[in-house]
């Protein structure tokens, strides 16, 4: 289950980041992500690192270069890295 939740979170972050600004503004994207980032900050360090590692795994598997870069940046953007 942890794997699927991490995959879902990664997909949401990638789609939000790569969406056209006319579809969802950067401000709206942050409104969606800020509560998630706050929640993730409450996780113990080892859990944040484990989630970051799963996201890096998904990034490594991604074949689209733009999606791959966005996935690689996701752990930092989500505040998972100390």
Backbone torsions as a table, in degrees:
resi	resn	phi	psi	omega
1	UNK	NA	-38.9	179.2
2	UNK	-58.8	-41.1	-179.9
3	UNK	-60.7	-46.8	-177.3
4	UNK	-66.8	-38.8	177.8
5	UNK	-66.1	-41.1	177.8
6	UNK	-64.4	-40.1	178.2
7	UNK	-64.2	-43.6	179.2
8	UNK	-62.7	-45.0	178.5
9	UNK	-60.4	-44.3	178.9
10	UNK	-60.3	-44.6	-179.8
11	UNK	-62.4	-41.4	178.6
12	UNK	-63.1	-47.5	-178.9
13	UNK	-61.2	-45.4	-179.1
14	UNK	-63.2	-47.4	-178.5
15	UNK	-64.7	-40.5	177.7
16	UNK	-64.2	-44.8	-177.0
17	UNK	-65.6	-37.5	-175.9
18	UNK	-92.8	-1.0	-179.4
19	UNK	-70.0	151.6	177.0
20	UNK	-64.5	136.6	-179.2
21	UNK	-59.1	-22.5	175.9
22	UNK	-74.6	-26.7	-180.0
23	UNK	-80.1	-45.2	176.6
24	UNK	-149.1	122.4	-176.6
25	UNK	-70.8	157.2	174.8
26	UNK	-56.8	-36.2	178.6
27	UNK	-65.0	-41.0	178.3
28	UNK	-67.0	-37.8	176.8
29	UNK	-59.1	-45.0	180.0
30	UNK	-67.3	-33.8	176.2
31	UNK	-61.4	-35.1	178.3
32	UNK	-74.1	-43.7	-171.9
33	UNK	-82.8	-28.5	-176.0
34	UNK	-56.6	-45.2	177.8
35	UNK	-64.6	-32.5	178.1
36	UNK	-67.6	-45.7	179.6
37	UNK	-60.4	-43.2	178.3
38	UNK	-60.2	-45.0	178.6
39	UNK	-62.9	-43.6	-179.3
40	UNK	-63.3	-31.4	179.1
41	UNK	-64.6	-22.0	179.4
42	UNK	-81.3	-12.7	179.0
43	UNK	-68.5	148.1	171.9
44	UNK	-61.2	152.4	-178.0
45	UNK	-51.1	-44.6	-177.2
46	UNK	-66.0	-32.2	177.1
47	UNK	-71.7	-39.6	176.4
48	UNK	-63.6	-40.3	179.4
49	UNK	-67.3	-40.0	178.3
50	UNK	-63.0	-41.2	177.4
51	UNK	-65.4	-43.4	177.5
52	UNK	-59.1	-42.3	179.4
53	UNK	-63.2	-39.4	176.4
54	UNK	-64.2	-42.7	179.0
55	UNK	-63.2	-41.1	176.0
56	UNK	-61.5	-37.3	177.3
57	UNK	-62.3	-44.0	178.4
58	UNK	-64.2	-40.5	179.0
59	UNK	-60.9	-42.2	179.6
60	UNK	-62.1	-33.5	-178.8
61	UNK	-81.2	-16.1	-176.7
62	UNK	-69.7	135.8	-178.6
63	UNK	-99.0	-21.8	178.0
64	UNK	-83.0	121.5	-175.2
65	UNK	-58.5	-39.5	-178.8
66	UNK	-67.9	-43.4	177.5
67	UNK	-66.2	-38.2	-179.8
68	UNK	-62.4	-46.2	179.6
69	UNK	-61.9	-43.3	179.4
70	UNK	-62.6	-41.5	177.9
71	UNK	-65.1	-40.0	178.6
72	UNK	-61.5	-34.4	-178.1
73	UNK	-82.5	-16.0	-173.4
74	UNK	-57.6	-45.7	-178.8
75	UNK	-58.0	-40.1	178.5
76	UNK	-69.8	-43.1	-179.5
77	UNK	-64.9	-28.4	178.8
78	UNK	-88.3	0.0	178.3
79	UNK	73.5	25.7	-178.6
80	UNK	-80.1	-21.4	-176.8
81	UNK	-97.0	130.8	-177.2
82	UNK	-76.9	NA	NA
